[in-house]
Amino acid sequence: MNYPVLISGTIFIILFSWYFSIKEKRYHGIARFFAFESIFILALLNLKFWFRDPFSFHQIISWILLFISIYPVVAGFMLLKKTGKPEKSFEDTTVLVKSGLYKYIRHPLYCSLFFLGTGIMLKDTGPLQLIAGGANLIAVYITSRIEEKEMIARFGDSYIDYMKETKMFIPFVI
């Protein structure tokens, strides 16, 4: 493991989490830090396996998940910026977004982190990678639950109704 890169990346993730969430009292940023950190650690652990044995089953599934992870983050971010009418940052929406991908899932950005982390983990599924991948899944889930409490505080019953109409991460599944 390249420790200077690990330390530098971790500092960046801490600053990002602070600036975009925690300083504004959006505490889902604390749990999301662990999702970002686990993905970063997975990338460092699996860097040497990225293109090894490219046509193996786990590599093909890995690449599929990595490509799938692009759509929810791009579509979700664009909808938040356009439809959510954010005040300061994209997280500070003033309108509950229920169109586009948000019509089917409540957390497309976290869905993306789920697919990204799992895709990177599948590059090489050693014990450390499985631990980091599991940490990512747990962190994404906890982040989503904390954010849902924040959204209920912001949007009230309309968010509770929205939760009944949609799944968390994968349309029609979970």
Secondary structure, 3 states (H helix, E strand, C coil): CCHHHHHHHHHHHHHHHHHHCHHHCCCHHHHHHHHHHHHHHHHHHHHHHCCCCCCCHHHHHHHHHHHHCHHHHHHHHHHHHHHCCCCCCCCCCCCCCCCHHHHCECCHHHHHHHHHHHHHHCCCCCHHHHHHHHHHHHHHHHHHHHHHHHHHHHHCHHHHHHHHHCECCCCCCC
